[in-house]
Amino acid sequence: MDVAHVSTNGKTPTRAAPPRPRVLILMARTGGGHVSLAEALRDRLHPTMDVTIADPIAAVVRWHYRVVSRHARWVWSLEYNLTDRPALAMLAHRTNTLLSRSRLHRLLDAVAPHMIISTYPFLTWEVAQIVRERGEQTPLILLFADPERVHQAWLSARQAWAFAPTREVQQQAAQAGFEASRLHLSGWPVRAQFWHAADYSRAAVCAELGLHPEHLTIFVQGGGEGAAGFADTLNSIQAAGRDAGQPLQIILAAGTNTALIERYTGVAGLRVLQFTPEIARYMAAADLVMGKAGPNTLFESVSLGKPFLATTYIPGQEAGNLAFIERYRLGGVALTHAAQYQQVRALLDSPRILAGLQATVASYRRWNDLHAGRIPALTQEIYQCLPTRLKGVAHPSSSFTDGA
């Protein structure tokens, strides 16, 4: 039944605007990728929906990720591979449910979402169980957060709706038993600042950084790397430029890595970029992006039309991304300093190689943009499946604190 506001000045009553769907996006601060992906979804949805982003993961889980991913990647690989099977993935789900149950209940009480979207594999089956415990009908949507293949933990909540960012993951989910009517090809969403590469002026950014707009420019992602090991990567790039006898420039995204900032500030032909939330325009000023093979950085590069050269990866979790990059010619893979030298030298010696990569990146970009642009409509369709009585529930007062 429509609700009308009664006018007090004798004019015709006006109908109230329909309630905006409330969407809760769940992520985990286990690396920047899940945060970026949640923000990308928010940017897509917020024009027509009210979006809340929250991290209900226990602090001990975040601490474990930070320590292992930085200092013992072999442990992360071991854990990833051991749990990448149905029985052990389910055991991990049950354990995490015990750790996060109270936070999830408080979060759902505070937000009262019409829909929940998860960008983290261990906030999938867990959330479905909590919603079931509460006797609610809140739809759960999974946004699979890997392009080549997802961990088995993503495939436990098969009654959920699912957004598959690539054909490869869509096929994997279908084979795992997700219903075709609930499994949608969504493309990989990126944050709004990456949508319009044409809006960024290379000349303006180069002028700001004191670089030459006509010289080959490489954007190097280095914020999460230690200064000692990363030096060889930068040395390889610079050596390629010297040996080719051609000018080459580096924009080093050092983030909050003080060791990198202190070591490379003032180095000729290299500009250090400290942490900034508006990173897209600096990436757009480059010809090539280099860094860890995280999927968000990869697709942000693609959205700007820039080839991506993978220089390292997290074992297990990101290994499949290397094959994905090479299959679609989105750039290349250079895991050794010698390979990095060769790749950069080849681009300097033969500009046609870079032009060819830019063409294949542009082709995949068009495909991805088309599908990612459908995410708001797909989400609205799921909202429309809700019973009418659940669409106008008032928002309760909130006492939830993110990360509590």
N, C-alpha and C positions, 0 to 999 in steps of 0.2 A: 504494500500500500504506500503510495507516494505521500510525502509529508510536505505541507505548505506552511510558509511563514505568514501570519496574519498581519497585514499592514495596519498601522495606527493612524495613517493620514488619509484614509478613505480610498486609497488607490487599490488596484487589483492585487490580491495576494500573490506573492511570488513563490514558486516552488523551490524547495531547498536543493542545493547541489547534491548529487549522489555521493555517498561516502567514498573517500579514496581508499583503495586497498592498502592495508598495512602489511609490509613485507619485512620479515626478519632475515637478515643475511648472516649466516654463521661462518666464522673463519677462525684460524688459529695463528698466533704470532710465532709460528715456527718457520722463520724465514720471511722475507718480504713478499714472496709470490702470492700467498693466500690473501694478504692484505690488499695488494694491488688488484687481484681478481675480484675481491669483494667490492672495492671502490669502483671498478669498471662496471660491475652490475648496477651499483647504485647510480652511476652516471647515466646508464641506459634507462633506468626505471623511474628515477625521481620526478620527471616531468608530470607523470600521472599517478604516482604512488608515493606513499609515505614509507621511507626506508630507514630501518635501524640496522647498524652493523655491530656485532658483538662477538667477543671471544670468551666463551665459557670454559675453555680448557684449563685444567688444573695447572698451577704455577710450576709444579714439579715436571710436567711434561714439556713445558717451554724451556725450562732450565736444561733438561736432558738433551733437547734438540740443539740448543746453542753450544753446549759443551762438545757433543759428539760430532756435529757437522763441521765444527771448526778444528777440532783437535784429534779426532779419531774416526775419519770417514769410513774406515774399514769396518768399524763397529756398526755404523749406520747401514752400510751395505749388507752386513750379516743380518741385522734385525729386519731390514726390508725384505730380503729374500726368504728368511725363515717364516715370516708371517704372510708371505704372498701365496697362501694356500687356504682353502675354505675353512678347515677346522681351526687352524691357528689364527686366522683373521677373526673368526667368531670369538675365540678366546680373548683376543685383544679388545674386541668390541665390548664384551661383557665386563672386562676389567675397567675399561674407560667409562662405561656407564656408571659403575660404582663410584668412580672418582668425580664424575661431573653431574650426577643426578640432582643434587641440591641446587647447583648453579643453574641447570637447565629449568628446573621448576620455577625458581625465582625469576628467571629471564622471561619465561612464558607468562607468568603472572603479571610482570611489569609491562610487557609489550602487547600481549593479547593479539598476536599476528593472525592475519587471514591466511598467509602463506609463509612457509619457511624455505629458504634456499641455503644449501650447504656447499661450501667450497673446500671442505676438509673431509678426508675419508673417514676419520673417526668421530665425526659428528653427523653420521648418517643413520645407521642401525640404532645407535644410541638415542637419537632424537625420535625415531619412529617408536621406540619402546616407551619413551616418556609421554609422547602424545597419546599412545594407547592406554597407558596407566591413567591418564587424566580423563579418559572417555571423550576425547575431542576428535574432530574431523579435519584438523588443519592439514592441508596438503603439504607434502614434503617434496621439494625439487632438488635434485642433485646436479650440480654443475661439475662434471668430471674435469679434473685439473691437470691432465696430462694429454699430450697430443698423439702419441704413438701407441701407448698401452697403459691402462690404469692398474693399480694395485688391486688385489683381490678384495681388500676391505671396501672398495667402492661398490662392489657387486653384491653385497649382503642384503641390502634393503631393496629387493627387486620389485616391491609393490609401489615404490615411489615413482614420481615423474622424473625424467632425466633429460638433461641437456648435454648432448655430445658435441664437443667442439670440432671434431674431425670425423671423417669417414671411418678411419681406423678404429677409433674408440666406439663409434656407433655400432660397428660390426661386432666388436668384442662384447658390448653390452647386450646386443640382440642374441648372441650365442649363449650368453650367461642366463638368459631367461627374462629379460625386461620386455614387457609388452610393447608391441610396435606402436600402439596408439598413445603410449605414454613416453616414448623415446623419440626425441626431436634432435635434428641436426642444427646446432646453434651457432657454429663458428666460435672463434675465441674472442670474447669481448676485451677491449682495452679501455683505459681511462680516457675521459673526454679530451684531454689535452693532446692525445695522439690521433684524434679523428681527422684533423684537417692539416695535413703536411704543407699544403700550399699556403697556409696562413703565416708560415714562419719564413723570415728573411734570412737566408744564409749570409748575405752581405752584412746585415745588421749584427748578427751573432759574431761573425769573424771580426768585425770592427770592434765590438765590445771586448773580445778576447785578444785583440792584437794579432790576428791571423790573416793570411792572404786568402781571399775567396776563391782563387783559381787553383790553388795547390791541393793535391790529394790530402784529404783529412780523414783521420781514423778516430772514432769515438771508442775509447777503451774503458770497459766497466771494471773498476778495481776496488770499489768500496769495501768488499768483503774479504779481500786477499791480504795476506801478510806482505810487508814491504820487501823482505829479503827474497822470497821466491818470485815475486812479481817483477823484480828488476830485470830478470833475464828476458821476460816477455817484451818489455819496453825496449831493451837493448836490441833484441832481434828485429823489431819493427824499424828502429832508427838505422840499424845496419843495412837493412834492405834499401832504405832511401839513399844512404851514402853510396852503396855499391852500384845502385842504378843511376846515380848522378842526377837524381831528380828531387825536387823539393817535396817534403812530406811533413805533415803536421799531425799532432796528437792532442786530442781533448781527453784528459784523464779524469774520469768520474771517481773521485776518491771518497765521496760520501763523508763519513765521520772518522775515517781511518787517518788518525793524526800522523802515523809513521809515514804514510804515502804523501800526505800533504807537505810535511816538513822536508822530505827527501827530494821531491820533484818540483817544488815551487821555484821558479826562476830558471829552470832548465830550458835551453834554447830549443825552439820548435815544439815545445810541449806546454800546454796550459792545464793547470790543475783546477778542477771544478769541485768545490766543496758541496756538501749536501744542499739540495734545493728541491722543493716539492714540484717545481715546474721544470722537468728535465727534458721534455719533448723537443723544445726548440733547439737545444744543444745537440741532441741526437740528429735532428733534421738538418743541421749544418754540416754533418759528416757525410762521407761517401761510403763508409763501411763501419759497422759496429762489431766490436770484438769483446768476448767475455765468456762467463760461465753459461752453460747451455740450459739455463732456466727457461721454461716456456713463456713466462710473461715478458721477459726481455726480448726473446725471439719474436713474439707476435707484436710487441711494440715496435720493433725494428721493421717488421713487415708492413705494419700499418703506416709507417713513414716512407715506405718504398726503399728501405736500406737493406742490402745483403748483410747477413750475420755470420761471423766466423767464430765458431765455438773453440775455446782454448782450454777449457776444463769442464768437469761435470761432477755431480754427486753420484757415486757408484750406485747401481741398482735403480734408484729413483729417476735419474736423468739419462741413463744410458740409451734408452730408446729414442731420445730426442736427437741424437746424432744421426741415426738412420733417417729420421723424419726430415732433417735439414737437407741431407744429401738426396733423398728421393725426390723432393720438390725443387731442388736447386735453389734453396733459400739463402745460400751462402756457401759455407764449407766447414770442414772440421780440421783443426790443426792443434793437436794435443801436445806436441813437442815444440821446443823453441826453434829447432831446425825447420819443422813444417811451417811454423808461423813466418819465419823468414822467407821461405819459398813462396808461400801464398801471397804475401805482400809484394815481394819482388815481381811475381808474375803479373799482378795488377798494375805495377808501375811500368813494366816492360811492354804490356799489351793491354791498352785501354779497352779493347773489344771484349776482354774477359769480364771486366766490370760492367760494361754495357749489357752483356748477355745475362749476367746475374740480375741486374736491375729489371730486365724484361720479365724474367721468370718470377721474381718477387712481386712485380706489379700484377701479374696474372693471378697469383695466389691471393694477393691483397684484395682484388676485386671479388673473388669467390668468398673470402672470409667476411668482408664488409657486408656483402649481401645477406649472409646467414646471421651474422651478429645483429644486424639491424632488425631481425625478426624477433629478438628476445622479448621486447615489451609486448608485442602482440601475442606471443606464445604464453607469456605470464598472465596476460588478461584472459586468455581462453581458459586457463586453469582456474582463475578466480571465478569466472562465470559458471564453472561446474559446481561451485559451492551452493548449498541450499540458501535460498533468499533470506531466511531468518538469521543466518550467520554473517551476512554482509554488512549489517548496520550496527554491530555490537559496539558500544561506546568504549573508548580507550580508557583503561583504568589509570589511577595514579601510579607513578613509578617510584620504586625504592631500590631498583637494581643498580648496582655499580659494576661497570664493565671490568672484567678481570678480577673481581673480588674473590 
